[in-house]
Amino acid sequence: MQTIYQTWAETVALFERRGFPQETYGNLDEEEYILHPGPSALPGSLWLDDHQYRHQNPWIKAGGRPEYEGIDGAVTGYVIDGDLHVDGNVLNLDYGSPSLIVLGDLKVANLVLTGSSSLLVQGDIEVETFLGNSTDQHVEVLGDLSATLAIMWDEFLPEVGGRLRGRALVPDYVDLDGYGLAVEDPAPHADLSDLLVPEVLLAHGDGPGEDLYLADAGLRCEHMIDRLVRGLPVIRRGRTVTPLEELPQKR
């Protein structure tokens, strides 16, 4: 799998050739990025997290530089010059994680963004579950965001150029219309219990225990993330995928 380390100037030149707006990428760190020249398909799941995984990442070794060995934070981000299809899940739970820029469509089983990475997608995003809850995240999709369930909490909202196609779960005080986020819910009268597996739902009368986050929405957040790390679905009839303990293979 060919990858190339690019300077910031080379990365910007690529963005300009692809018509990627400066107002979208302008907040990225002006450092070197790893370019995958063309579409990419990963058969497993992908951490955007801990730098201990970066030398086993499916993109980093092919273009890696030996002087980066053992240097935390060496990976600024990945640029995919085309569509990115991940058979499994993509998770970012920590802070100081690499950015992911997709100059095409992003298709992934589930996408969890609770850390501080940037995710920029020039096309559409298609997922089963989308979870974001960190205002340190910069998430922008120029096309549509399609998700059976999109959970957006703690004042986190992605910038979506098109529509959010699916169920949106936000705090009561959030006005999606006022934010300019158009939502098309194909099953507006369905309960969460119709969409989600029972293991991630708070049963009537049950207390959340220590799993307090999202309890007001009737969800067990830690159970949800644990299932996704293990490759288990949270959506009814969702896919079972490669656990995140098993790093993606190179293709």
C-alpha positions in Angstrom: 0.0 0.0 0.0 1.7 3.2 -1.2 1.6 6.2 1.1 3.5 9.5 0.9 4.7 11.9 3.5 3.7 15.4 2.3 4.6 18.9 3.6 1.8 21.2 4.5 2.3 23.2 1.3 2.0 20.0 -0.7 -1.1 19.0 1.2 -2.7 22.4 0.6 -1.9 22.2 -3.1 -3.7 18.8 -3.2 -6.7 20.3 -1.4 -6.8 23.1 -3.9 -6.6 20.7 -6.9 -9.5 18.8 -5.5 -11.6 21.9 -4.8 -11.5 21.3 -1.0 -12.6 24.6 0.6 -10.0 26.5 2.6 -12.6 27.4 5.2 -12.9 23.6 5.8 -9.2 22.7 6.2 -8.1 26.1 7.6 -8.0 24.9 11.2 -5.8 21.9 10.6 -2.3 21.8 12.0 0.2 23.1 9.4 2.4 20.0 9.6 3.3 17.0 7.4 0.5 14.6 6.5 0.5 11.1 5.3 -1.2 10.8 1.9 -2.9 7.7 0.5 -3.0 8.6 -3.2 -6.4 7.3 -4.3 -9.3 5.4 -2.7 -8.6 3.2 0.3 -10.4 0.1 1.7 -9.7 -1.3 5.1 -10.9 -4.8 6.0 -10.8 -4.2 9.7 -11.5 -1.5 12.3 -9.4 1.6 13.0 -8.3 3.5 16.0 -7.7 7.2 15.4 -6.4 7.1 19.0 -3.3 6.0 20.8 0.0 6.7 19.2 1.2 3.3 20.3 -0.7 2.0 17.3 0.7 4.4 14.8 3.5 2.1 13.6 1.0 -0.7 13.0 -1.5 1.6 11.2 -2.3 0.4 7.7 -1.0 3.7 6.2 1.9 4.8 8.3 4.6 2.3 7.6 4.6 2.4 3.9 5.7 6.0 3.8 7.2 6.3 7.3 10.4 8.0 8.1 12.8 6.3 10.5 13.5 9.6 12.4 9.9 9.5 13.6 10.4 6.2 15.5 9.4 6.6 19.1 8.3 10.2 18.8 4.8 10.8 20.2 2.7 13.0 18.1 4.6 12.4 15.0 1.5 11.6 13.1 -0.4 14.8 12.3 -3.1 13.2 10.2 -4.0 11.1 7.2 -5.3 12.3 3.8 -7.2 9.9 1.6 -7.3 11.1 -1.9 -10.6 9.5 -2.8 -13.3 7.4 -1.0 -12.5 5.5 2.2 -14.4 2.3 3.0 -13.8 0.8 6.4 -15.4 -2.6 6.9 -15.4 -2.2 10.7 -15.5 0.8 13.1 -13.5 4.0 13.5 -13.0 5.3 17.0 -11.3 8.3 18.5 -11.6 8.3 22.3 -8.5 10.2 23.3 -7.0 13.7 22.9 -4.1 14.6 20.7 -5.1 12.1 18.0 -4.4 12.3 14.3 -6.8 14.0 11.9 -8.5 12.1 9.1 -9.3 13.9 5.9 -11.2 12.1 3.2 -11.4 13.7 -0.3 -14.4 11.6 -1.2 -17.0 9.5 0.6 -16.5 7.8 4.0 -18.3 4.6 4.6 -17.8 2.8 8.0 -19.9 0.5 10.2 -19.8 2.8 13.2 -18.1 6.1 14.0 -17.3 7.3 17.5 -15.6 10.7 18.1 -15.2 11.6 21.7 -11.6 12.8 21.7 -10.0 15.7 19.8 -9.2 14.6 16.3 -10.5 16.4 13.2 -12.6 14.5 10.7 -13.1 16.3 7.3 -15.0 14.6 4.5 -15.5 16.1 1.1 -18.3 13.8 0.1 -20.9 11.9 2.2 -20.6 9.9 5.4 -22.5 6.6 5.7 -22.6 4.8 9.1 -24.9 2.7 11.3 -24.1 4.7 14.4 -22.5 8.2 14.8 -21.5 9.3 18.3 -19.9 12.6 19.0 -19.7 14.4 22.3 -16.5 16.6 22.4 -16.4 20.3 21.5 -12.7 19.7 20.9 -13.7 17.8 17.8 -13.8 19.4 14.4 -16.1 17.4 12.2 -17.3 18.6 8.9 -18.9 16.7 6.0 -19.6 18.6 2.9 -22.3 16.1 1.7 -24.9 14.1 3.7 -24.4 12.3 7.0 -26.5 9.1 6.9 -26.8 7.2 10.1 -29.5 5.0 11.7 -28.7 6.9 14.9 -26.6 10.1 15.3 -25.9 10.9 18.9 -24.6 14.5 19.3 -24.1 15.5 22.9 -22.4 18.1 25.2 -22.9 20.9 22.6 -21.1 18.9 19.9 -22.6 19.3 16.5 -20.9 18.4 13.2 -21.0 20.8 10.3 -23.0 19.1 7.6 -23.3 20.6 4.1 -26.2 18.4 3.1 -28.6 16.6 5.3 -28.5 14.4 8.3 -30.5 11.3 7.1 -31.5 9.3 10.1 -32.5 9.7 13.8 -30.8 12.6 15.6 -30.4 12.4 19.3 -29.4 15.7 21.0 -30.1 17.4 24.3 -33.5 19.1 24.7 -31.9 22.5 24.6 -30.3 22.0 21.1 -32.2 23.5 18.2 -31.0 21.7 15.1 -33.1 23.9 12.8 -31.6 27.0 14.4 -28.2 25.5 13.9 -29.0 25.0 10.2 -28.8 21.2 10.3 -31.7 19.6 8.3 -32.8 16.2 9.4 -34.7 13.6 7.5 -35.7 10.8 9.8 -37.1 7.8 7.9 -38.9 6.5 11.0 -39.7 9.5 13.1 -42.3 7.6 15.3 -40.0 4.7 16.1 -38.7 4.4 19.7 -35.0 4.0 20.5 -35.9 0.5 21.6 -36.9 -0.2 18.0 -33.5 1.0 16.7 -31.0 -0.2 19.3 -30.1 -3.6 20.9 -31.5 -3.9 24.4 -28.0 -4.2 25.9 -27.4 -0.4 25.4 -30.8 0.7 26.7 -31.7 1.6 30.2 -34.6 -0.7 31.1 -37.7 1.0 32.7 -37.1 1.3 36.4 -33.4 0.5 36.2 -30.8 2.9 37.5 -27.7 3.6 35.4 -25.2 2.7 38.1 -21.9 4.4 37.3 -22.8 4.6 33.6 -24.3 8.1 33.9 -23.3 9.6 30.6 -26.4 9.6 28.3 -28.5 8.2 31.1 -30.9 11.1 30.6 -31.4 9.8 27.0 -32.1 6.3 28.3 -28.8 4.9 27.0 -25.8 3.1 28.5 -22.9 5.0 26.9 -20.1 2.8 28.3 -21.9 -0.3 27.3 -22.3 1.1 23.8 -18.7 2.0 23.4 -17.6 -1.3 24.9 -19.7 -3.2 22.3 -18.3 -1.2 19.5 -14.7 -1.8 20.6 -15.5 -5.5 20.7 -17.0 -5.3 17.2 -20.6 -5.9 18.3 -23.5 -3.9 16.9 -25.5 -1.4 18.8 -28.1 -1.1 16.1 -30.7 -3.8 15.6 -29.7 -5.9 12.7 -26.4 -4.1 12.7 -23.1 -5.8 11.5 -20.6 -7.6 13.7 -17.2 -6.4 12.6 -13.5 -6.8 13.5 -12.8 -5.9 17.2 -10.5 -2.9 17.6 -8.0 -4.9 19.5 -7.3 -6.5 16.1 -5.5 -3.9 14.0 -6.4 -3.4 10.3 -4.6 -5.5 7.8 -2.8 -4.0 4.9 -4.4 -4.4 1.5 
